[in-house]
């Protein structure tokens, strides 16, 4: 055999595993944390390993340019943050510290959750290293709920804490894809997010405007602004992404999602946060594979950000 091409196993896309960030522009970090009290679906803590395992198939289709791109970015997989699912007091500081190390080295983090709770400590880290950023959040839910769970911190109130802690300016941030709609004048949970100052584009509103109009709005709104991209996999319809913590019918299609991601190339991205993959509920690995594709789109976003 004249040539044997071997990709390392166990990392996202087979990029090198390690901790040296001196030459890296992109750092992969797993955040295997979930709150552990969803009444029927616990499993997002296993999400990072699941996405990495299914990323090999995505990488096979990259050919030369994609692999060279990963090398050009100096992409490295740092492994997983050491966390204890359900233990906010121990896990949130660990997540924040791990992300701070990436940011201090000048790399852009690409994190794999974990449920939606993992976003808050990441926002805390980014706030201490790069002020002036805005959140672009794709999700079936606003994660700005109040009174849903009897816990101070949970995966449903991340973006309430983000405002009360002064981590972000909600008026500069945007939530897209929410299934909740007004009913007989009652604003529901979308109303809570809007009362906090967020702009929210519900799924019904997105359907009416279409992908080109949404992409145009995002490009106008975030031009020149560092973006924290939070991509919750349940923004996709469950027919495409069944393995999520809280599936909600009527979501975006894969074609729409990829068109949106590709339409944002050239904007400035400060961090990528892909979360809510739940392997025990993932038929045939569909969600893991799709999450890996979203991660690859984020690689291109990082490459074309010009930073």
C-alpha positions as CSV (number, residue, x, y, z in Angstrom):
1,X,0.0,0.0,0.0
2,X,1.7,3.2,-1.2
3,X,-0.4,5.6,0.8
4,X,-2.6,5.3,3.9
5,X,-4.7,8.3,4.9
6,X,-5.6,8.0,8.5
7,X,-7.8,10.5,10.5
8,X,-7.6,10.7,14.2
9,X,-10.6,9.2,15.9
10,X,-12.7,10.7,18.7
11,X,-12.4,14.4,17.7
12,X,-14.7,16.6,15.6
13,X,-13.9,16.0,11.9
14,X,-10.7,14.2,13.0
15,X,-8.9,17.5,13.8
16,X,-5.9,17.1,16.2
17,X,-6.7,16.6,19.9
18,X,-4.6,18.7,22.2
19,X,-4.4,21.8,24.4
20,X,-2.0,24.0,22.4
21,X,-3.9,27.1,21.3
22,X,-0.9,29.2,20.3
23,X,-1.5,28.8,16.6
24,X,-5.2,28.0,16.5
25,X,-8.0,30.2,15.3
26,X,-10.8,27.7,16.2
27,X,-11.1,25.5,19.3
28,X,-13.6,22.8,19.7
29,X,-14.8,22.2,23.2
30,X,-17.4,19.7,24.5
31,X,-19.8,20.7,27.3
32,X,-21.4,17.4,28.4
33,X,-23.8,19.1,30.9
34,X,-27.6,18.9,31.3
35,X,-29.8,20.0,34.2
36,X,-31.0,16.4,34.5
37,X,-34.6,17.2,35.5
38,X,-36.5,17.2,32.2
39,X,-39.6,15.0,33.0
40,X,-39.2,12.7,30.0
41,X,-36.0,13.4,28.0
42,X,-32.6,13.3,29.7
43,X,-29.5,12.7,27.5
44,X,-28.0,16.0,26.3
45,X,-24.9,15.4,28.5
46,X,-23.9,12.7,25.9
47,X,-24.3,15.2,23.0
48,X,-20.6,16.1,22.4
49,X,-19.4,12.5,22.0
50,X,-22.4,11.8,19.7
51,X,-21.8,14.8,17.4
52,X,-18.1,14.0,17.2
53,X,-18.8,10.3,16.3
54,X,-21.2,11.4,13.5
55,X,-18.9,14.1,12.2
56,X,-16.7,11.5,10.4
57,X,-19.3,11.1,7.7
58,X,-19.5,14.9,7.2
59,X,-15.8,15.1,7.0
60,X,-15.7,12.5,4.2
61,X,-17.4,14.9,1.9
62,X,-15.1,17.8,2.4
63,X,-12.4,16.8,-0.1
64,X,-9.3,18.9,-0.3
65,X,-10.7,22.4,0.4
66,X,-12.5,21.4,3.6
67,X,-9.6,19.5,5.2
68,X,-7.2,22.3,4.2
69,X,-9.5,24.8,5.7
70,X,-9.4,23.0,9.1
71,X,-5.6,23.0,8.9
72,X,-5.5,26.7,7.9
73,X,-7.6,27.6,10.9
74,X,-5.4,25.5,13.1
75,X,-8.5,23.8,14.5
76,X,-7.9,21.7,17.6
77,X,-10.3,19.7,19.7
78,X,-9.7,20.3,23.4
79,X,-11.9,17.5,24.6
80,X,-14.7,18.0,27.2
81,X,-15.1,20.3,30.1
82,X,-15.1,18.4,33.4
83,X,-18.6,18.9,34.7
84,X,-21.2,17.2,36.9
85,X,-24.6,17.2,35.2
86,X,-27.2,18.9,37.3
87,X,-24.6,20.6,39.5
88,X,-24.7,24.3,38.5
89,X,-22.4,25.4,41.4
90,X,-19.6,23.1,40.2
91,X,-20.2,23.0,36.5
92,X,-20.9,26.6,35.5
93,X,-17.5,27.9,36.8
94,X,-15.7,25.0,35.1
95,X,-17.4,25.9,31.8
96,X,-16.7,29.6,32.1
97,X,-13.0,28.9,33.0
98,X,-12.5,26.5,30.0
99,X,-14.0,29.0,27.6
100,X,-12.0,31.9,29.1
101,X,-8.8,30.0,28.3
102,X,-9.8,29.6,24.7
103,X,-10.7,33.3,24.4
104,X,-7.6,34.5,26.2
105,X,-5.5,32.6,23.6
106,X,-7.3,34.5,20.8
107,X,-9.1,31.5,19.4
108,X,-12.8,31.4,18.6
109,X,-14.6,28.6,20.5
110,X,-17.0,26.1,18.8
111,X,-18.8,24.3,21.7
112,X,-20.9,21.2,21.6
113,X,-23.6,20.9,24.3
114,X,-25.2,19.9,26.5
115,X,-28.6,21.4,27.0
116,X,-29.4,25.1,26.8
117,X,-28.2,25.8,30.3
118,X,-24.5,25.6,29.0
119,X,-24.9,29.0,27.2
120,X,-25.0,31.1,30.3
121,X,-21.5,30.4,31.6
122,X,-20.2,30.8,28.1
123,X,-21.8,34.3,27.9
124,X,-20.1,35.1,31.2
125,X,-16.7,34.2,29.8
126,X,-17.2,36.1,26.6
127,X,-18.4,39.2,28.4
128,X,-15.1,39.3,30.3
129,X,-13.0,39.0,27.1
130,X,-14.9,40.7,24.3
131,X,-17.5,43.2,25.2
132,X,-20.0,44.7,22.7
133,X,-21.1,41.4,21.2
134,X,-24.7,40.4,20.5
135,X,-26.5,37.1,20.6
136,X,-28.1,35.5,17.6
137,X,-30.1,32.6,18.9
138,X,-31.9,30.0,16.7
139,X,-34.2,27.8,18.8
140,X,-37.8,26.5,19.0
141,X,-37.9,28.3,22.4
142,X,-36.7,31.7,23.6
143,X,-35.0,30.2,26.7
144,X,-36.3,33.4,28.3
145,X,-39.0,31.7,30.4
146,X,-39.9,32.6,33.9
147,X,-41.5,30.4,36.5
148,X,-41.2,27.2,34.4
149,X,-39.0,25.3,36.9
150,X,-38.6,25.9,40.6
151,X,-34.8,26.4,40.2
152,X,-32.8,29.6,39.9
153,X,-30.8,28.3,37.0
154,X,-32.2,26.0,34.3
155,X,-32.2,25.4,30.6
156,X,-35.3,27.5,30.1
157,X,-34.2,30.8,31.6
158,X,-30.7,31.3,30.2
159,X,-31.6,34.5,28.4
160,X,-33.3,36.0,31.4
161,X,-30.1,35.7,33.5
162,X,-28.1,37.0,30.5
163,X,-30.1,40.3,30.8
164,X,-30.3,40.6,34.6
165,X,-26.6,39.9,34.9
166,X,-25.8,42.6,32.3
167,X,-24.0,40.1,30.0
168,X,-25.8,41.3,26.8
169,X,-27.8,44.1,25.5
170,X,-31.1,42.5,24.5
171,X,-32.0,45.2,22.1
172,X,-29.0,44.2,20.0
173,X,-29.8,40.5,20.1
174,X,-32.2,38.3,18.1
175,X,-34.1,35.1,18.7
176,X,-35.3,33.2,15.6
177,X,-37.5,30.1,15.1
178,X,-39.8,30.1,18.1
179,X,-43.0,28.1,17.8
180,X,-44.9,30.0,20.5
181,X,-47.5,32.4,19.1
182,X,-49.9,34.8,20.5
183,X,-53.3,33.4,21.3
184,X,-56.4,35.6,21.8
185,X,-54.2,38.5,22.8
186,X,-52.1,36.6,25.3
187,X,-48.4,37.1,24.5
188,X,-47.2,33.9,26.0
189,X,-43.5,33.3,26.6
190,X,-42.5,35.2,23.4
191,X,-44.0,38.2,25.1
192,X,-41.7,37.7,28.1
193,X,-38.6,37.8,25.8
194,X,-39.9,40.9,24.1
195,X,-40.6,42.6,27.4
196,X,-37.0,42.0,28.3
197,X,-36.1,43.9,25.1
198,X,-35.3,41.1,22.7
199,X,-36.3,41.0,19.1
200,X,-38.1,37.7,18.4
201,X,-38.9,36.3,15.0
202,X,-41.3,33.4,15.5
203,X,-41.5,30.5,13.2
204,X,-44.8,31.9,11.7
205,X,-43.1,35.2,11.1
206,X,-40.0,33.5,9.5
207,X,-42.3,31.5,7.2
208,X,-44.0,34.7,6.1
209,X,-40.7,36.5,5.3
210,X,-38.6,33.6,3.9
211,X,-34.9,32.8,4.0
212,X,-33.6,35.7,1.8
213,X,-35.5,38.4,3.9
214,X,-34.3,36.8,7.1
215,X,-30.7,36.6,6.0
216,X,-30.9,40.2,4.8
217,X,-32.3,41.3,8.1
218,X,-29.5,39.5,10.0
219,X,-26.8,40.9,7.8
220,X,-28.1,44.5,8.3
221,X,-28.7,44.1,12.0
222,X,-25.3,42.5,12.9
223,X,-23.0,44.3,10.4
224,X,-19.8,45.2,12.3
225,X,-21.0,43.5,15.5
226,X,-19.3,40.5,17.1
227,X,-21.9,37.7,17.1
228,X,-22.4,34.9,19.7
229,X,-24.2,32.3,17.5
230,X,-26.3,30.0,19.7
231,X,-27.8,27.2,17.5
232,X,-30.2,25.0,19.4
233,X,-30.8,21.9,17.3
234,X,-34.5,21.9,18.1
235,X,-34.9,24.9,15.8
236,X,-35.1,22.2,13.1
237,X,-38.3,20.3,12.6
238,X,-38.2,17.0,14.6
239,X,-38.6,15.1,11.2
240,X,-35.0,16.2,10.5
241,X,-33.7,16.4,14.1
242,X,-35.6,14.0,16.4
243,X,-32.8,13.6,19.0
244,X,-33.2,16.9,20.9
245,X,-34.3,17.7,24.5
246,X,-37.6,19.4,23.7
247,X,-38.8,18.7,20.1
248,X,-41.4,21.0,18.7
249,X,-43.2,20.4,15.4
250,X,-43.3,23.0,12.7
251,X,-39.6,23.9,12.7
252,X,-37.2,24.9,9.9
253,X,-36.1,22.5,7.3
254,X,-32.5,21.4,6.8
255,X,-32.4,23.2,3.5
256,X,-33.6,26.4,5.2
257,X,-31.1,26.0,8.0
258,X,-28.1,25.5,5.8
259,X,-29.2,28.4,3.6
260,X,-29.4,30.7,6.6
261,X,-26.0,29.6,7.9
262,X,-24.4,30.1,4.5
263,X,-26.0,33.4,4.0
264,X,-24.2,34.8,7.1
265,X,-20.7,34.2,5.8
266,X,-18.6,37.3,6.1
267,X,-20.1,38.5,9.4
268,X,-17.9,38.6,12.6
269,X,-18.4,35.6,14.8
270,X,-17.0,35.7,18.4
271,X,-18.2,32.2,19.4
272,X,-20.3,29.2,18.2
273,X,-22.5,27.3,20.6
274,X,-24.3,24.2,19.2
275,X,-26.5,22.5,21.8
276,X,-29.4,20.3,22.8
277,X,-28.5,17.1,21.0
278,X,-29.9,14.1,23.0
279,X,-28.4,10.8,21.7
280,X,-30.9,8.5,23.5
281,X,-33.7,10.0,21.3
282,X,-31.7,10.3,18.1
283,X,-33.1,7.8,15.5
284,X,-30.3,6.6,13.2
285,X,-28.0,9.4,14.3
286,X,-29.9,12.0,12.2
287,X,-29.5,14.8,14.7
288,X,-25.8,14.0,15.5
289,X,-25.0,14.1,11.8
290,X,-26.9,17.3,11.2
291,X,-25.3,18.9,14.2
292,X,-21.9,18.0,12.7
293,X,-23.0,19.7,9.5
294,X,-24.0,22.8,11.4
295,X,-20.6,22.7,13.0
296,X,-18.9,22.5,9.6
297,X,-21.0,25.5,8.5
298,X,-19.6,27.3,11.5
299,X,-16.1,26.4,10.4
300,X,-16.8,28.2,7.1
301,X,-18.3,31.2,9.0
302,X,-15.1,31.4,11.1
303,X,-12.9,31.2,8.0
304,X,-14.8,34.0,6.1
305,X,-15.2,36.3,9.1
306,X,-12.0,38.0,8.1
307,X,-10.7,38.0,11.7
